[in-house]
Amino acid sequence: MSMDYSTIDRRQFLQATGVAAVSTLVGGTQGHDAARAAQPAPGQRRPNVVFVFADQWRAQATGYAGDPNARTPHLDALARKSVNFRTAVSGCPVCCPYRASLLTGRYPLTHGVFLNDVRLGDEAVSIARAYAQAGYRTGYIGKWHLDGMHRTAFIPRQRRQGFQFWKALGCTHNYNNSVYYGDEDVRLTWEGYDAIAQTREAQRYLRDHAPDGPFALFLSWGPPHAPYHTAPEKYRARFKPQDIVLRPNVPEGDRDKARKALAGYYAHIAALDDCIGDLLQTLEETGLADETLFVFTSDHGDMLYSRGDQKKQQPWDESIRVPFLLRYPAALGKAGRTIDVPINTPDIMPTLLGLCNVEIPDTVEGMDFSEFLRGQADVPDGAALISCPSPFGQWNRGRGGREYRGVRTARFTYVRDLNGPWLLYDNIKDPYQLTNLCDQPQYSAVQAELEAILTQKLKETRDEFRSGWDYIKQQGYKVNDSGTVGYTN
């Protein structure tokens, strides 16, 4: 049924967007008290956690999301048995800010990591420390990228945010000659394509730790981030540029480049899908599957020539939306379901802790979805805050980058920059975001409501929305003229 947005009233708007009333929009601790009080029954073991995330895998690029190019049979099967957050959002869609929010449950201007290649401090209780305090063993394998500007330096135990088992590196995208460290300052090399080797290490962890009580294992892959054409040959052979079906928002002049890049991108994705299948098989073989909370997601998306743009940081769906599948058969059942309410990066930590009946630290700002997932609470806040506090790197001010704040609901995207309202999309009618409705009279009521929601979000997160240079100066970061931290290997 179509709706006349020029005459829409408040109740209709909230129903159409799936957004809770503005007075209930809290960026902080909704639901935390219940999670703190919850404890497993006597003799009941808390669930294990396996959290798998890729780098730069956009939400659209899976078979279950309808992508005609993606070959993801294992993820498609997983989606049929999982909670699929169809509107999962990377609130600050770039690598280090996402990872810092994942580990702390905080927004970028709170934890301070709003640029790449700056170090995450210890002011907040990390997710690893929260799990360890509840008796979990914790492990991290793969890309870390939270230890500052030296991407391939050894990371000592005191800078690992509480993770115990450790086979990781700051950052590399040399997937076929990829190094890492364990507990000693000895540089080691993953055998072959690093995502496959890292997955084998995760499988060993699952087999070795299955009998020993609950664990929380995080596996962080570098692909499908560029370079796009470095997946194993057997995967690259499956994808030919001329066969790639492009999104309609890729400009004509960029289509050949897009097809070439996407052929490699989907090859990485196919390789990672096989890795997902191997992990799930190991969980079955070890008898851990039903009692393990398994998550697959990504740190952010990739424009890949949509709108003629590349990479991330940007407020369009190819950049901000990520896949997010959560399977936990013992608590949530074995049948899949799809949820349109957005989940944001800071919400991940409290939601996982809540599902595990682990105390949520007071330092967390995100929202706990666990009671909603169990059917014990109403639909949570229906708007995710998105932001770019200070553009840098491949989307710096000289290349069109700008500071912005916005909200993504199940239906709408609304964004403003330092000069005022900038973008408004109806993502149901316009899924490729081809028509900017900002300041159009027939959408004035919608825009006003979204502006009110955004204003409340900024208030709750204590975000004054200043120039990125102000935040850089406040943190004392050393950057170049484009606002980018220089890094070394």
HUDA-V155045 format. One record per backbone hydrogen bond with DSSP energy under -0.5 kcal/mol. NH is the residue of the N-H (numbers start at 1). CO is the residue of the C=O. E is the energy in kcal/mol with one decimal. If there is no record, write none. Layout:
NH;CO;E / NH;CO;E
This chain:
5;3;-1.0 / 7;4;-1.2 / 13;9;-2.5 / 14;10;-2.5 / 15;11;-2.2 / 16;12;-2.7 / 17;13;-2.3 / 18;14;-1.7 / 19;14;-1.0 / 24;21;-2.2 / 25;22;-1.8 / 26;24;-0.9 / 32;29;-1.8 / 35;31;-1.4 / 36;32;-2.5 / 37;33;-2.0 / 38;34;-1.6 / 44;41;-2.7 / 48;291;-2.2 / 49;215;-2.6 / 50;293;-2.6 / 51;217;-2.9 / 52;50;-0.6 / 52;295;-2.9 / 53;219;-2.5 / 54;297;-2.0 / 55;223;-1.6 / 56;54;-0.6 / 58;56;-0.8 / 59;321;-1.8 / 61;58;-1.6 / 62;60;-1.3 / 66;63;-1.9 / 67;62;-2.2 / 72;70;-0.6 / 76;72;-2.6 / 77;73;-2.1 / 78;74;-2.3 / 79;75;-2.7 / 80;76;-1.2 / 81;78;-1.6 / 82;79;-1.1 / 83;326;-3.1 / 84;82;-0.7 / 84;337;-3.0 / 85;83;-0.8 / 85;324;-2.3 / 86;84;-1.4 / 86;339;-1.9 / 87;339;-0.7 / 88;85;-1.3 / 89;343;-2.8 / 90;320;-3.4 / 91;89;-0.9 / 93;90;-0.5 / 94;92;-2.5 / 98;94;-2.0 / 99;95;-2.2 / 100;96;-2.6 / 101;97;-2.1 / 102;98;-2.8 / 103;99;-2.1 / 104;100;-1.3 / 105;101;-2.7 / 110;107;-1.8 / 111;107;-2.2 / 112;108;-2.2 / 114;112;-1.3 / 118;115;-0.5 / 120;146;-2.0 / 126;124;-0.6 / 127;103;-2.0 / 129;161;-0.6 / 130;126;-2.3 / 131;127;-2.2 / 132;128;-2.6 / 133;129;-2.4 / 134;130;-0.8 / 134;131;-0.8 / 135;132;-1.9 / 136;131;-2.4 / 137;214;-1.8 / 139;216;-2.3 / 140;165;-1.8 / 141;218;-2.4 / 142;167;-2.3 / 143;220;-2.0 / 144;169;-2.7 / 144;170;-0.5 / 145;170;-0.7 / 148;118;-0.7 / 151;149;-1.1 / 151;488;-2.5 / 153;150;-1.2 / 156;154;-0.6 / 159;156;-2.1 / 160;157;-1.7 / 163;160;-1.7 / 164;138;-0.6 / 165;138;-2.6 / 167;140;-2.2 / 168;181;-1.8 / 169;142;-1.9 / 170;151;-0.6 / 171;151;-1.7 / 175;173;-1.4 / 177;174;-1.8 / 180;188;-2.1 / 181;168;-2.4 / 182;184;-0.6 / 186;184;-2.4 / 188;180;-2.9 / 190;178;-3.1 / 194;175;-2.9 / 196;193;-0.9 / 197;193;-1.8 / 198;194;-3.1 / 199;195;-1.8 / 200;196;-2.2 / 201;197;-1.9 / 202;198;-2.1 / 203;199;-2.4 / 204;200;-2.1 / 205;201;-2.2 / 206;202;-2.3 / 207;203;-2.2 / 208;204;-2.8 / 209;205;-2.2 / 210;206;-0.9 / 212;209;-1.3 / 216;137;-2.6 / 217;49;-3.1 / 218;139;-2.5 / 219;51;-2.8 / 220;141;-3.0 / 220;218;-0.5 / 221;53;-2.4 / 221;219;-0.6 / 225;55;-0.9 / 225;222;-1.1 / 230;227;-0.6 / 235;232;-1.5 / 236;232;-1.9 / 237;233;-2.5 / 238;235;-1.3 / 239;236;-1.4 / 240;238;-0.5 / 243;240;-2.0 / 244;240;-0.6 / 244;241;-1.4 / 246;244;-0.6 / 250;247;-1.8 / 251;249;-0.6 / 251;305;-0.6 / 254;251;-1.6 / 255;252;-1.3 / 258;254;-2.6 / 259;255;-2.5 / 260;256;-1.9 / 261;257;-2.4 / 262;258;-3.0 / 263;259;-1.9 / 264;260;-1.2 / 265;261;-2.2 / 266;262;-2.9 / 267;263;-1.1 / 268;264;-2.1 / 269;265;-2.0 / 270;266;-2.2 / 271;267;-1.9 / 272;268;-2.5 / 273;269;-2.4 / 274;270;-1.7 / 275;271;-1.5 / 276;272;-2.2 / 277;273;-2.1 / 278;274;-2.1 / 279;275;-2.4 / 280;276;-2.6 / 281;277;-2.0 / 282;278;-2.1 / 283;279;-2.1 / 284;280;-1.8 / 285;281;-2.7 / 286;282;-2.1 / 287;284;-1.3 / 288;283;-2.1 / 289;283;-1.3 / 292;289;-1.2 / 293;48;-3.3 / 294;292;-0.8 / 294;327;-3.0 / 295;50;-2.6 / 296;325;-2.2 / 297;52;-2.0 / 298;323;-0.6 / 299;54;-1.8 / 301;319;-3.0 / 302;318;-1.7 / 303;311;-2.8 / 305;309;-2.8 / 306;303;-2.0 / 307;249;-3.3 / 308;305;-2.4 / 309;306;-2.0 / 313;93;-2.6 / 319;316;-1.7 / 320;316;-2.2 / 321;317;-2.1 / 322;88;-1.7 / 323;57;-0.6 / 325;296;-2.5 / 326;83;-2.1 / 327;294;-2.9 / 330;290;-1.9 / 331;328;-1.0 / 332;328;-2.9 / 333;329;-1.6 / 336;80;-1.8 / 337;82;-2.2 / 339;84;-2.7 / 345;89;-0.5 / 347;344;-1.4 / 348;344;-0.5 / 348;345;-1.7 / 349;345;-0.5 / 350;346;-0.7 / 351;347;-1.8 / 352;348;-2.6 / 353;349;-2.5 / 354;350;-2.5 / 355;351;-2.3 / 356;352;-1.3 / 357;354;-1.3 / 358;353;-2.8 / 361;359;-0.6 / 364;361;-1.5 / 365;105;-2.6 / 366;105;-1.9 / 368;30;-1.4 / 369;367;-0.7 / 373;369;-2.5 / 374;370;-1.9 / 375;372;-1.1 / 376;371;-3.1 / 377;371;-0.7 / 384;408;-2.4 / 386;406;-2.7 / 387;91;-2.8 / 388;404;-2.3 / 395;392;-2.0 / 396;393;-0.9 / 399;396;-1.8 / 400;397;-1.2 / 401;396;-2.9 / 404;388;-1.2 / 405;416;-2.4 / 406;386;-2.4 / 407;414;-2.4 / 408;384;-2.3 / 409;407;-0.5 / 409;412;-2.9 / 410;17;-1.0 / 410;382;-0.5 / 413;425;-1.9 / 414;407;-2.4 / 415;423;-2.4 / 416;405;-2.9 / 417;420;-2.3 / 418;403;-0.6 / 420;417;-1.6 / 422;415;-2.9 / 423;415;-2.1 / 425;413;-2.3 / 427;411;-2.7 / 427;425;-0.9 / 430;426;-2.5 / 433;430;-2.0 / 436;434;-0.5 / 437;424;-3.4 / 437;435;-0.6 / 440;437;-2.1 / 443;440;-2.1 / 444;441;-1.6 / 447;443;-2.8 / 448;444;-2.4 / 449;445;-2.1 / 450;446;-2.6 / 451;447;-2.6 / 452;448;-2.0 / 453;449;-2.2 / 454;450;-2.7 / 455;451;-2.7 / 456;452;-2.1 / 457;453;-2.4 / 458;454;-2.7 / 459;455;-2.0 / 460;456;-2.7 / 461;457;-2.0 / 462;459;-1.2 / 463;458;-2.7 / 464;462;-0.7 / 470;467;-0.9 / 471;467;-1.2 / 472;468;-2.4 / 473;469;-2.4 / 474;470;-2.3 / 475;471;-2.1 / 476;472;-1.3 / 477;472;-1.7 / 479;477;-0.7 / 480;484;-2.1 / 483;480;-2.1 / 488;149;-3.0
